[in-house]
Amino acid sequence: MLGRVDEGQVTVEALHPRGVASARKQVFDIGDTLARETLRANGPVGIERMTGTDWVDHPAHHAMKMEVYFGAPVYVGGRTF
């Protein structure tokens, strides 16, 4: 997933697999995603497993049943993705 970050929100711009078109343009509060932690780290963030760690209480784990995560900030033309 590539999400555009703007004013405390993450908007889904691209998604793989492409067949999940319904998720494009969905908007999430940045606090409910791991994008906030990735931007705070100012670099790649990898989580091998959320269950059994401090990440288990993160809103992204509860809302999306996310167990594994790898993300990195992407900057294009002054915009953050």
C-alpha positions as CSV (number, residue, x, y, z in Angstrom):
1,M,0.0,0.0,0.0
2,L,1.2,3.5,-0.8
3,G,-0.7,6.1,1.3
4,R,-0.4,9.9,1.0
5,V,0.0,11.6,4.4
6,D,-1.7,15.0,4.8
7,E,-3.0,16.9,7.8
8,G,-3.1,13.8,10.1
9,Q,-4.7,11.5,7.6
10,V,-3.5,8.7,5.3
11,T,-5.2,8.4,1.9
12,V,-4.7,5.1,0.1
13,E,-3.2,6.0,-3.3
14,A,-2.0,2.6,-4.6
15,L,-2.5,-1.0,-3.4
16,H,-1.2,-4.4,-4.3
17,P,-2.8,-6.6,-5.4
18,R,-4.4,-4.3,-7.8
19,G,-7.6,-6.3,-7.7
20,V,-8.6,-4.6,-4.4
21,A,-9.7,-1.4,-6.1
22,S,-12.3,-0.8,-3.4
23,A,-9.6,0.2,-0.9
24,R,-8.2,3.0,-3.1
25,K,-8.9,6.5,-1.8
26,Q,-9.9,5.2,1.6
27,V,-8.9,7.7,4.3
28,F,-7.6,6.7,7.7
29,D,-6.6,8.8,10.8
30,I,-2.8,8.6,11.0
31,G,-3.1,7.5,14.6
32,D,-4.9,4.3,13.5
33,T,-2.1,3.3,11.1
34,L,1.6,2.5,11.4
35,A,2.4,5.4,9.2
36,R,2.7,7.7,12.2
37,E,5.4,5.4,13.7
38,T,7.2,5.2,10.3
39,L,7.3,9.0,10.0
40,R,8.5,9.4,13.6
41,A,11.3,6.9,12.9
42,N,12.2,8.9,9.7
43,G,13.2,5.6,8.1
44,P,12.2,2.0,7.6
45,V,10.1,0.3,10.3
46,G,9.8,-3.5,10.4
47,I,7.6,-5.5,12.8
48,E,8.0,-9.3,12.5
49,R,5.1,-10.1,14.8
50,M,2.7,-7.9,16.8
51,T,1.1,-10.5,19.0
52,G,3.1,-11.0,22.1
53,T,4.9,-7.6,21.8
54,D,4.2,-4.0,22.8
55,W,2.7,-3.5,19.3
56,V,-0.3,-5.8,20.1
57,D,-2.2,-2.8,21.6
58,H,-1.6,-0.5,18.5
59,P,-4.8,0.6,16.8
60,A,-3.6,-0.8,13.5
61,H,-3.3,-4.3,15.0
62,H,-6.9,-4.1,16.3
63,A,-8.5,-2.5,13.3
64,M,-6.8,-4.3,10.5
65,K,-5.8,-7.5,12.3
66,M,-2.3,-6.7,11.1
67,E,0.4,-9.0,12.3
68,V,3.5,-8.1,10.2
69,Y,4.5,-4.7,8.9
70,F,7.3,-3.2,6.9
71,G,7.1,0.5,5.9
72,A,9.3,3.4,4.9
73,P,8.6,7.0,4.3
74,V,8.5,8.1,0.6
75,Y,9.0,11.8,-0.3
76,V,8.0,13.0,-3.8
77,G,7.9,16.6,-4.8
78,G,7.5,17.9,-1.2
79,R,4.7,15.4,-0.5
80,T,4.9,12.6,2.0
81,F,3.6,9.1,1.1
